[in-house]
Amino acid sequence: MRGAVPPEVNAGRTREEHHHDWTPAAGMERFLAMPALTLTGLTVYPIKSAAGIAAETWPVDEFGLRHDRRWMLVDESGDALTQRDCPRLALVRPVIEGDRLFVTAPGSPPLDLPLAPPGAVTTMVTVWDDRCVAWWMGERAARWFSEAVGTTCSLVYMPDSTIRPADPAYAPPGVRVSFADGFPFLMISEASLDDLNRRLATPLPMNRFRPNLVIGGGDAFVEDGLRAFRIGALELEVVKPCARCVLTTTDQDTATRGPEPLRTLAAFRRSGGKVLFGQNVLHRSTGRLSVGEVLRM
């Protein structure tokens, strides 16, 4: 995810004071001697910054995982709302059943939305530096989300006709992305989280980091050394480390915040003023992903 690290995370430290075992070269050296890597977790996030849906298998379209971050909350100016500013979004939980998207939140009745919205009022929205055409999902959804997250907002949807390029500094022309921060997928290994948790007083679950893809079978931070690979028939490529922000300090079950994991990550995963954890991934084909499939180089 894009976003600045709080100033206190980097205070009084220099790059030379920390370990460099996260570097891509070191990651590749470890990878060469490892057993097969396997896809062990798959999560789709229909609404940007809301809870995810764990799946055993899921289709992949031009945007990434089908339905991933196709909906987003915006403020009255059309700017994206996320857990960075609105931590209660963590408590918004979507479920897909048939052709419907059902959404729940504490203290609110369930909201029922079409999974493939019909043409609606067109509006311009902003996600990071990108201006996009979106569909406004109406007053009923706006009222529901405003009450659920505690701030005035509206729900918008990205139609297939909207072309938002992935970050051009790392993605070739033609790669598109939904309302995700910059790339279609975020990938983290189980061993990386295990390594972090050994350093924390209280271990954290993987949902703090909101990956789409979780892999198992390698050493900590093996994802840093990967480049092009396949899962089943799907072609993917690691393109950029993920810089982490205050969102990772939000408990996804309670919406409360604390100093971790940024404080600990900054001690050994910091580069250029950013705290890095996980890798952004592009796909070069469409198809389907399934838990249990092996990553092939």
C-alpha positions in Angstrom: 0.0 0.0 0.0 1.1 3.5 -0.6 1.3 5.9 2.4 3.8 7.5 4.7 5.2 5.9 7.8 4.4 7.9 11.0 7.5 10.1 11.9 8.0 8.4 15.2 8.7 5.1 13.5 11.9 6.3 11.9 13.0 8.7 14.6 16.7 8.4 15.6 17.6 5.5 13.3 19.8 5.2 10.2 19.6 2.6 7.5 23.0 1.2 8.5 21.7 0.3 12.0 19.3 -2.4 10.7 19.5 -5.9 9.1 19.4 -6.2 5.3 18.1 -9.7 5.1 15.0 -8.4 3.3 17.0 -7.5 0.1 16.0 -9.2 -3.2 19.4 -10.7 -3.7 19.5 -12.3 -0.3 15.9 -13.5 -0.8 16.9 -15.2 -4.0 19.8 -17.0 -2.4 17.6 -18.4 0.2 14.9 -19.4 -2.3 17.3 -21.5 -4.4 17.7 -24.0 -1.6 14.0 -24.2 -0.5 11.2 -26.7 -0.9 8.3 -25.9 -3.2 6.3 -22.8 -2.4 2.5 -23.3 -2.2 -0.4 -20.9 -2.3 -1.9 -21.4 1.2 -4.3 -18.4 1.4 -6.5 -16.5 -1.0 -8.5 -13.4 0.0 -10.7 -11.0 -2.0 -11.6 -7.6 -0.7 -14.7 -6.4 -2.6 -14.9 -3.0 -0.8 -11.6 -1.1 -0.5 -10.4 -1.2 3.2 -13.3 -3.3 4.4 -12.9 -6.9 5.6 -11.9 -9.6 3.2 -13.5 -12.9 2.0 -11.3 -16.0 2.3 -11.7 -18.5 -0.5 -10.3 -21.8 -1.6 -10.5 -21.0 -5.3 -11.3 -17.7 -7.1 -11.4 -16.5 -10.7 -8.9 -13.8 -11.9 -10.0 -11.2 -14.5 -8.2 -8.2 -15.9 -8.4 -6.3 -12.6 -7.0 -9.2 -10.5 -9.2 -11.4 -8.2 -12.7 -11.0 -9.5 -14.7 -8.3 -7.5 -11.6 -7.3 -5.6 -11.8 -3.6 -4.6 -14.4 -2.8 -7.2 -16.3 -0.8 -4.5 -15.0 2.1 -2.5 -16.1 4.7 0.0 -15.6 8.3 -0.9 -16.1 11.6 1.0 -18.1 14.5 -0.1 -15.2 15.6 -2.4 -15.0 12.2 -4.1 -11.7 11.3 -2.3 -11.2 7.7 -1.2 -11.9 6.8 2.4 -9.8 4.0 3.9 -8.9 2.6 7.4 -6.1 5.2 7.5 -8.7 7.8 8.3 -11.7 5.7 9.2 -10.6 2.6 11.2 -14.2 1.4 11.6 -14.1 0.3 8.0 -12.4 -2.8 9.4 -15.7 -3.9 10.9 -17.6 -3.7 7.6 -17.9 -7.3 6.4 -19.0 -8.2 2.9 -20.3 -11.6 1.7 -20.9 -12.7 -1.8 -23.9 -15.0 -2.4 -25.0 -15.7 -5.9 -25.4 -12.4 -7.7 -25.6 -10.3 -4.5 -23.2 -8.6 -2.3 -24.3 -8.5 1.3 -22.6 -6.2 3.8 -22.9 -6.2 7.6 -21.5 -3.9 10.3 -22.1 -3.8 14.1 -25.3 -2.0 15.0 -26.5 -1.8 11.4 -29.0 -4.0 9.5 -27.6 -6.0 6.5 -27.2 -4.1 3.2 -28.0 -6.0 0.0 -26.4 -4.8 -3.2 -26.2 -6.2 -6.8 -22.9 -7.9 -7.5 -23.1 -6.5 -11.1 -24.6 -3.0 -10.6 -26.7 -1.7 -13.5 -25.7 1.6 -15.0 -26.0 4.4 -12.4 -25.1 8.0 -11.9 -21.6 8.6 -13.1 -19.1 10.5 -10.8 -15.4 11.3 -10.7 -13.5 9.9 -7.7 -9.9 10.1 -6.6 -7.8 7.3 -5.3 -4.2 8.4 -4.5 -3.1 10.5 -7.6 -5.6 8.9 -10.0 -8.9 10.4 -11.1 -11.4 7.7 -12.1 -14.9 7.4 -13.5 -17.1 5.5 -11.1 -20.8 4.8 -10.5 -22.5 6.3 -7.4 -24.4 3.5 -5.7 -27.3 5.7 -4.4 -28.6 7.4 -1.3 -29.6 4.1 0.5 -26.0 2.8 0.4 -24.6 6.3 1.3 -26.8 6.5 4.4 -25.9 2.9 5.4 -22.2 3.4 5.2 -22.2 6.8 6.7 -23.9 5.4 9.8 -21.7 2.2 9.8 -18.3 4.0 9.7 -19.3 7.2 11.5 -18.6 9.8 8.8 -20.5 11.2 5.8 -19.6 9.2 2.7 -20.9 7.5 -0.4 -20.3 4.1 -2.0 -19.0 4.0 -5.6 -18.3 1.1 -8.0 -15.7 0.8 -10.7 -17.4 -0.4 -14.0 -15.5 -2.5 -16.5 -15.3 0.6 -18.8 -13.0 2.5 -16.3 -9.4 2.0 -17.2 -7.1 2.8 -14.3 -3.5 1.8 -15.1 -1.4 0.1 -12.5 1.5 2.2 -11.2 3.5 3.0 -14.5 6.8 3.1 -12.6 6.6 -0.7 -12.2 3.9 -2.0 -14.5 4.0 -2.1 -18.3 1.4 -0.4 -20.4 -2.0 -2.3 -20.5 -2.0 -3.5 -16.9 -5.0 -2.2 -15.1 -6.0 -2.1 -11.5 -9.3 -1.6 -9.6 -9.5 0.7 -6.5 -6.5 -1.2 -5.0 -3.7 1.1 -3.9 -1.5 0.5 -7.0 -1.3 -3.1 -8.0 -3.7 -6.1 -8.6 -2.2 -8.4 -5.8 -0.4 -8.2 -2.5 1.6 -11.3 -1.5 3.1 -12.3 1.8 4.6 -15.6 3.0 3.6 -17.3 6.2 7.2 -17.5 7.2 7.5 -13.7 7.0 4.7 -13.2 9.4 6.1 -15.9 11.7 9.5 -14.1 11.7 7.7 -10.8 12.6 5.6 -12.4 15.3 8.7 -13.9 17.0 9.8 -10.2 17.5 6.5 -9.0 18.9 5.2 -9.2 22.4 1.7 -10.1 21.0 1.6 -12.1 17.8 -0.6 -10.6 15.0 -2.8 -12.4 12.5 -2.2 -12.2 8.7 -5.3 -10.0 8.3 -3.4 -7.0 9.7 -1.6 -6.9 6.4 -4.5 -7.6 4.0 -2.7 -9.8 1.4 -4.6 -11.3 -1.5 -2.1 -14.2 -1.7 -0.4 -16.0 1.1 2.4 -18.5 0.3 3.9 -21.3 2.5 6.9 -23.5 2.3 9.9 -21.1 2.2 12.0 -19.1 4.6 11.0 -15.7 5.9 10.8 -13.1 3.3 11.2 -15.5 0.4 8.7 -13.3 -1.5 11.4 -10.6 -1.7 13.5 -12.8 -4.0 10.7 -13.9 -6.4 10.2 -12.4 -9.8 8.2 -14.2 -12.6 6.3 -17.3 -11.6 3.1 -19.3 -12.4 0.4 -20.7 -10.2 -1.6 -23.2 -12.3 -2.0 -21.5 -15.7 -1.8 -18.0 -14.3 1.4 -16.0 -15.0 2.4 -13.5 -12.3 5.3 -11.2 -11.5 6.6 -9.6 -8.3 7.3 -6.0 -9.1 7.7 -3.9 -5.9 7.9 -4.2 -2.1 4.9 -3.0 -0.3 5.4 0.1 1.9 3.3 -0.2 5.0 1.3 2.5 6.7 -0.8 3.2 9.8 -3.5 0.8 8.6 -1.4 -2.2 9.8 -1.8 -0.9 13.3 -5.6 -1.3 13.2 -7.0 -4.4 14.8 -9.3 -5.9 12.2 -11.7 -7.3 14.7 -12.1 -4.3 17.0 -10.9 -1.3 14.9 -8.6 -0.2 17.8 -5.1 1.0 17.1 -1.7 0.6 18.7 2.0 1.1 17.8 2.6 -2.3 16.4 3.6 -3.7 14.0 5.2 -0.6 12.5 7.4 0.0 15.5 9.0 -3.4 15.3 9.1 -3.6 11.5 10.9 -0.3 11.4 13.8 -1.9 13.3 14.6 -4.5 10.5 12.5 -3.8 7.4 13.1 -0.1 6.7 14.5 1.3 3.5 14.5 4.9 2.2 12.2 6.0 5.0 9.6 3.3 4.3 8.7 0.2 6.2 8.4 -2.8 3.8 6.4 -6.0 4.3 5.0 -8.1 1.5 5.3 -7.7 -2.3 3.1 -6.2 -4.9 2.3 -8.6 -7.8 1.0 -8.2 -11.4 -0.7 -10.9 -13.5 -0.1 -11.3 -17.2 -3.0 -13.7 -17.9 -6.4 -14.4 -16.5 -7.8 -17.7 -15.2 -8.3 -19.1 -11.7 -6.3 -19.4 -8.5 -6.7 -22.2 -5.9 -5.3 -22.8 -2.5 -2.8 -25.7 -2.6 -1.4 -24.9 -6.0 2.4 -24.8 -6.3 4.3 -21.8 -7.4 6.4 -22.7 -10.5 9.3 -20.5 -11.7 
